[in-house]
């Protein structure tokens, strides 16, 4: 249920004229760190659709690897990507800009 809400919020923030440079940079960093975006539903990159990427745990894990996030819990599994992903969901649930989130995250 939360996934459907998040997806609708993300889709409402599609680019009009403004280029979403920070999201694109984050996606490129995740790809460079090993994220295989081709496994997901063909993405329609040309149309600027990135909502599926932002709900893919592998995207967040790869971005975390690229940004060298580290948060090892008591079970010794890195959970930093999950914490950032949760922050992202709260950010957009508050009606804030997706691109602003990535601007603050990767700068």
Buried (B, 14 or more C-beta within 10 A) or exposed (E): EEEEEBBEBBEEBEBEEEEBEBBBBBBEBBBEBEBEBEEBEEBEEEEBBBBBBBBBEBBBBBBBBBBEBEEEEEEEEBBBBBBBBEEBBEBBEEEBBBBEBBBEBBE
